[in-house]
């Protein structure tokens, strides 16, 4: 992504998590691998989606009470419908992103489907937060990834291809599992998940991750740019973990 393009994209706040800052550039690399040139407007729409999700997720994670999280979710959906907040509890940063996202979704004729998927994401997030079962946690993580990709594909519908859609749906699982591997210890310590990140937990996530990466191999061999992107992304995650002082989980004990 060139500098001129970056200057035209929405500017996230100072608290945005850095992995989200990479998403617009990574999306451009992925679409180019399939011969899809994203117009600047679509790049901006995708960035609004990414930063809206990041902001909502950040504020939701900080709410310890289930009842308040449910209220928060209801206010998010109300904002996406263009309704005034009943309690005014949404932070201005989030209200701004959701207002932009509502405009984006409506412009693409996908407002109702957007709200439906966001509602599913909120319910899935609560289930993932509360479960202590590793199997259930993995299932929720995979579903979360699929739902977020479906939101993106709604925006790209006019320029996308069936091959790209299929690849993104298969990519959603391992991409989200990498996020969970990176964040599990911190999330557990902060009370954001109930599943204890034991070595069995990490081994389960790694096993599921490797299995799904293997399914992407045939596509990556055909599209060499995707293979390059994949190696770069994995190395970035390993560097990120080492910078945080988190040791790489052991994979010798499958569970």
C-alpha positions as CSV (number, residue, x, y, z in Angstrom):
1,X,0.0,0.0,0.0
2,X,1.6,3.3,-1.1
3,X,1.8,6.4,1.1
4,X,-0.9,8.3,-0.9
5,X,-3.4,5.5,-0.4
6,X,-2.6,5.3,3.4
7,X,-3.3,9.0,3.7
8,X,-6.8,8.5,2.3
9,X,-7.7,5.7,4.6
10,X,-9.5,6.3,8.0
11,X,-7.2,7.1,10.9
12,X,-7.6,4.8,13.9
13,X,-7.2,6.1,17.4
14,X,-4.0,5.7,19.5
15,X,-5.3,2.7,21.4
16,X,-5.9,0.5,18.4
17,X,-4.1,-2.9,18.6
18,X,-1.3,-3.0,16.1
19,X,-2.3,-6.3,14.5
20,X,-5.4,-4.4,13.1
21,X,-3.2,-1.7,11.6
22,X,-1.8,-4.3,9.2
23,X,-5.2,-5.5,8.0
24,X,-5.8,-3.0,5.1
25,X,-2.4,-3.7,3.6
26,X,-2.8,-7.5,4.0
27,X,-6.1,-7.4,2.3
28,X,-4.6,-5.6,-0.7
29,X,-1.9,-8.3,-0.9
30,X,-4.5,-11.1,-0.8
31,X,-6.8,-9.6,-3.4
32,X,-3.8,-9.0,-5.7
33,X,-3.0,-12.6,-5.4
34,X,-6.3,-13.4,-7.1
35,X,-6.1,-10.7,-9.7
36,X,-8.5,-8.4,-7.9
37,X,-7.7,-4.7,-7.8
38,X,-9.5,-3.0,-4.9
39,X,-10.7,0.5,-5.6
40,X,-9.7,3.0,-3.0
41,X,-13.3,3.3,-1.8
42,X,-13.4,-0.4,-1.0
43,X,-10.0,-0.2,0.7
44,X,-11.5,2.5,2.9
45,X,-14.7,0.5,3.6
46,X,-12.7,-2.5,4.6
47,X,-10.5,-0.4,6.9
48,X,-13.7,1.1,8.5
49,X,-14.9,-2.5,9.1
50,X,-11.6,-3.6,10.6
51,X,-11.2,-0.6,13.0
52,X,-14.9,-0.8,14.0
53,X,-14.5,-4.5,15.0
54,X,-11.2,-3.7,16.9
55,X,-12.8,-0.8,18.8
56,X,-16.0,-2.7,19.7
57,X,-13.9,-5.8,20.8
58,X,-11.6,-3.7,22.9
59,X,-14.5,-2.0,24.8
60,X,-16.4,-5.3,25.1
61,X,-13.4,-7.1,26.6
62,X,-13.1,-4.4,29.3
63,X,-16.7,-5.1,30.7
64,X,-16.6,-7.8,33.4
65,X,-20.3,-8.1,34.0
66,X,-22.4,-10.3,31.7
67,X,-25.5,-8.1,32.1
68,X,-23.5,-5.0,31.1
69,X,-22.0,-6.9,28.1
70,X,-25.5,-7.8,26.9
71,X,-26.5,-4.1,27.3
72,X,-23.4,-3.1,25.4
73,X,-24.3,-5.5,22.5
74,X,-27.8,-4.2,22.3
75,X,-26.5,-0.6,22.1
76,X,-24.1,-1.6,19.3
77,X,-27.0,-3.0,17.3
78,X,-29.1,0.1,17.9
79,X,-26.3,2.3,16.7
80,X,-26.0,0.2,13.5
81,X,-29.8,0.7,13.0
82,X,-29.3,4.4,13.3
83,X,-31.3,4.6,16.5
84,X,-30.4,6.9,19.4
85,X,-28.7,5.2,22.3
86,X,-31.1,4.4,25.1
87,X,-28.5,4.8,27.8
88,X,-25.7,6.7,26.0
89,X,-23.1,4.2,27.3
90,X,-21.2,3.8,24.1
91,X,-17.9,5.7,24.0
92,X,-17.6,8.5,21.4
93,X,-14.8,6.6,19.6
94,X,-17.0,3.5,19.1
95,X,-20.0,5.6,18.2
96,X,-18.0,7.3,15.5
97,X,-16.8,4.0,14.0
98,X,-20.2,2.4,14.1
99,X,-21.8,5.4,12.5
100,X,-19.3,5.1,9.6
101,X,-19.8,1.4,9.4
102,X,-23.6,1.8,9.2
103,X,-23.1,4.2,6.3
104,X,-20.8,1.7,4.6
105,X,-23.2,-1.3,5.1
106,X,-26.2,0.7,3.8
107,X,-24.3,1.9,0.8
108,X,-23.6,-1.7,-0.1
109,X,-27.2,-2.7,0.4
110,X,-26.2,-5.0,3.3
111,X,-27.4,-3.2,6.4
112,X,-29.8,-5.9,7.6
113,X,-27.4,-8.8,7.0
114,X,-24.6,-6.8,8.7
115,X,-26.7,-6.4,11.8
116,X,-27.6,-10.1,11.8
117,X,-24.0,-11.1,11.6
118,X,-22.9,-8.6,14.2
119,X,-25.6,-10.0,16.5
120,X,-24.2,-13.5,15.9
121,X,-20.7,-12.3,16.6
122,X,-21.8,-10.8,20.0
123,X,-23.5,-14.0,21.0
124,X,-20.6,-16.1,19.9
125,X,-18.2,-13.9,21.8
126,X,-20.1,-14.3,25.0
127,X,-20.1,-18.1,24.6
128,X,-16.3,-18.1,23.9
129,X,-15.7,-15.9,26.9
130,X,-17.6,-18.2,29.3
131,X,-16.7,-21.7,28.2
132,X,-14.0,-23.6,30.0
133,X,-14.1,-26.4,27.4
134,X,-11.2,-26.3,25.0
135,X,-13.3,-28.0,22.2
136,X,-16.0,-25.4,22.6
137,X,-13.5,-22.6,22.7
138,X,-11.9,-23.7,19.4
139,X,-15.4,-24.0,17.8
140,X,-16.3,-20.5,18.9
141,X,-12.9,-19.1,17.6
142,X,-13.4,-20.7,14.2
143,X,-17.0,-19.4,14.0
144,X,-15.8,-15.9,15.0
145,X,-13.3,-15.9,12.1
146,X,-16.0,-17.1,9.6
147,X,-18.4,-14.4,10.7
148,X,-15.9,-11.6,10.4
149,X,-14.9,-12.8,6.9
150,X,-18.6,-12.8,5.9
151,X,-18.8,-9.2,6.9
152,X,-15.8,-8.4,4.7
153,X,-17.2,-10.4,1.7
154,X,-20.4,-8.4,1.9
155,X,-18.4,-5.3,1.1
156,X,-16.3,-6.9,-1.6
157,X,-19.3,-8.7,-3.4
158,X,-19.1,-6.6,-6.5
159,X,-15.4,-7.1,-7.2
160,X,-14.7,-10.5,-5.6
161,X,-14.5,-13.9,-7.2
162,X,-15.8,-17.4,-6.0
163,X,-12.1,-18.5,-5.7
164,X,-11.3,-15.5,-3.5
165,X,-14.4,-16.0,-1.4
166,X,-13.6,-19.7,-0.9
167,X,-10.0,-18.9,0.1
168,X,-11.0,-16.2,2.6
169,X,-13.5,-18.6,4.3
170,X,-10.8,-21.2,4.6
171,X,-8.3,-18.6,5.8
172,X,-10.6,-17.3,8.5
173,X,-10.1,-20.3,10.8
174,X,-6.3,-20.3,11.0
175,X,-6.1,-16.5,11.0
176,X,-8.3,-16.3,14.1
177,X,-6.6,-19.3,15.8
178,X,-3.3,-17.4,15.5
179,X,-4.9,-14.5,17.3
180,X,-6.1,-16.8,20.1
181,X,-2.7,-18.4,20.5
182,X,-1.1,-14.9,20.7
183,X,-3.6,-13.5,23.2
184,X,-4.7,-16.5,25.3
185,X,-2.5,-16.0,28.4
186,X,-3.2,-12.2,28.5
187,X,-6.9,-12.7,28.0
188,X,-7.1,-15.3,30.8
189,X,-5.2,-13.2,33.2
190,X,-7.5,-10.2,32.4
191,X,-10.6,-12.4,33.0
192,X,-11.6,-12.1,29.3
193,X,-11.8,-15.9,28.8
194,X,-12.5,-18.7,31.2
195,X,-10.6,-21.4,29.3
196,X,-7.3,-21.9,31.1
197,X,-4.4,-21.7,28.6
198,X,-2.6,-24.9,29.7
199,X,-0.2,-26.8,27.4
200,X,-3.1,-28.9,26.3
201,X,-5.0,-25.8,25.3
202,X,-2.1,-24.5,23.2
203,X,-1.5,-27.9,21.7
204,X,-5.1,-28.2,20.7
205,X,-5.0,-24.7,19.1
206,X,-1.8,-25.5,17.3
207,X,-3.1,-28.8,16.0
208,X,-6.3,-27.2,14.7
209,X,-4.2,-24.4,13.2
210,X,-1.8,-26.7,11.3
211,X,-4.6,-28.9,10.0
212,X,-6.3,-25.8,8.5
213,X,-3.1,-24.4,7.1
214,X,-2.5,-27.7,5.3
215,X,-5.8,-27.2,3.6
216,X,-4.6,-23.9,2.2
217,X,-1.4,-25.3,0.7
218,X,-2.8,-26.1,-2.7
219,X,-4.1,-22.6,-3.2
220,X,-0.8,-21.1,-2.0
221,X,1.2,-23.2,-4.4
222,X,-0.8,-21.8,-7.3
223,X,-0.7,-18.2,-6.0
224,X,2.9,-17.8,-5.0
225,X,2.2,-14.3,-3.6
226,X,-0.1,-15.9,-1.0
227,X,2.6,-18.3,0.1
228,X,4.9,-15.3,0.6
229,X,2.2,-13.4,2.5
230,X,1.6,-16.4,4.7
231,X,5.2,-16.9,5.7
232,X,5.5,-13.2,6.4
233,X,2.4,-13.2,8.6
234,X,3.5,-16.2,10.6
235,X,6.9,-14.7,11.2
236,X,5.3,-11.4,12.2
237,X,3.2,-13.2,14.8
238,X,6.3,-15.1,16.2
239,X,8.2,-11.8,16.5
240,X,5.2,-10.2,18.2
241,X,5.1,-13.0,20.8
242,X,8.8,-12.8,21.4
243,X,8.6,-9.1,21.9
244,X,5.9,-9.7,24.6
245,X,8.1,-12.2,26.3
246,X,5.7,-15.1,25.5
247,X,7.4,-18.4,24.8
248,X,6.3,-20.4,21.8
249,X,3.8,-23.1,23.0
250,X,5.1,-26.7,22.9
251,X,3.7,-28.9,20.1
252,X,5.1,-32.2,21.1
253,X,2.1,-33.2,23.2
254,X,-1.0,-33.3,21.0
255,X,-4.2,-33.2,22.9
